């Protein structure tokens, strides 16, 4: 009788330990979240080494790319690159150090993700910051931003 009770108690303790271990194990992020986060990390790294073309590699290289900032809508990859160049690489301008904060990456359907967050560029004379919403899509070449609304 005592042996049966000890065996049951052992099973109960083992089962409780298994449940506790499973609850404590961190959940793996969705593969879409991981892939889009990697895209954003590559963009930040490129920006911070002064590689604007590397930063732009995260965008869909298409005339349909849409970039919205303030009251300005820029269509197309080339026009978006030109806008970034004019703002951050023209005479007397510096790119500064970029970081993203408060990132929320939500898969929406198959092969798409909505991204929300805050951006900050630390420049020698000031710090610029704002918020952004991105739509990223998966293409055969990988994940790319197809829509960017930055304020």
N, C-alpha and C positions, 0 to 999 in steps of 0.2 A: 504494500500500500504506500509506504513512504517512498519507495523507488518510483512509483508511478507519479506521485506528486512532484518529486524532484525533476523527473523527466518533463512533465508539463510546465513546470516553472522555468526550466531551461529553454524549452521551446518558446515560451512567452517572452522571456528576456531576449532571446535571439531575434524573434520577430520584431520586438520593440526597437532593438538596436538597428535592424535593417530599415525600418521605417524612418528612424531618426537620421540615418546616413543618407537615405534617398532624399529626404526633405532638405538636408543641409547641402546636398550636391548642387552646384550652380547650374542653372538651365543653360543649355547651349543656345546661342543666338541663332535666329533663322539664317540660312545661307545667304539670302538676299541682303540682310542687314550687314553681315560680315563683308560681303563683296562691295557694297556701296560705301561702307566705312573705309575700306581699303582704297577705294577711288578717291575719297575726300582726303585721306592721309597722304596719298601721292600728290594731290594738288597742293596741299599745304607745304610739303617738302620741296616741290618745284618752286613755288612762290618764294619760299624763304632762301633759296639759293639763287634767286634772281632770274629764274628760267620761266619766262612768261609763256613760251610755246609749250613747255612741259606742263604748266598749269592748265593751259587751254586743251591739252590732250584729254582732259576729263570731260570736255564738252563734245556733243555730237557735231561732227564736221559736216554740216549741212546748211544750205540756205534757209532751212526751216527752223533752225535753232532760234529760240526766242529768249531775249534777255531784257527784263524790265527793271528800271531803276528810276525812282521818282516819277516824273511825268514822261520819261523817255522810253520808248520801245525800240530795241535794236533787233533786227532780224538778220540771221545768218552768222556762221562761224567767223568769216573774214571780218565782217563789220564789228563783231563782238571783240575780236582780237585787236582791231584798230582802236576801239574805244578804250580797252585796257591799256594799250600802248600810250595813247594820248594822255590818259589820266595818271599812269604810274611810271612811264619810261620816257616821257618827253623831257626836253631841256629843263634842268633844275628840279626834276621830280625823282623821288625814290620810292621803291616798292615797299620797303619796310618789312616788318615781321608779321605774318598772318597766323592767326589761330581761330579755330572754331570751338564754340561752347554750346552747351545745352542741346546737343544733337538728339533729335528724335527721328529715327528711320523706320518707316512703316511700309512693309510690302503691300502693294495694292494690285491684286490680280497676279497673273503669271508674267514675270519679266518686267515689272515696273515697281517703283518705290517712290513714296513721298518723303521728302526730307525737310525738317524744320530745324532752325538753329539760330545762333548768334555768331557774328563774325567780328573780328577786331584786327586792325592793322596798326601796329606801333611804328610810328615814323619818328625821325629825329626830333622834330619840333612839336609833334602832337600825336594823339591816338585817335583814330577814326574807328567807329563801330556802328553796328546796326543788326538787322535781322534779315533772314532769308528763308525762302521756300523754294525747293527744287523739285522737279520731276525727273527721275532717272529711269532709263530704259535699258534693258539688256539687248545687246546686238551681238552678232557673231564675233566681233572684235572685242567684246566685253561691255561693261556698264558705262553709259555715257549720260551726261546731263542734257536733257532736251529742252528744259524750260527753267529759267532762273529768275525769280522775283526778289530783288535785293533792295532793302531800304536802309 
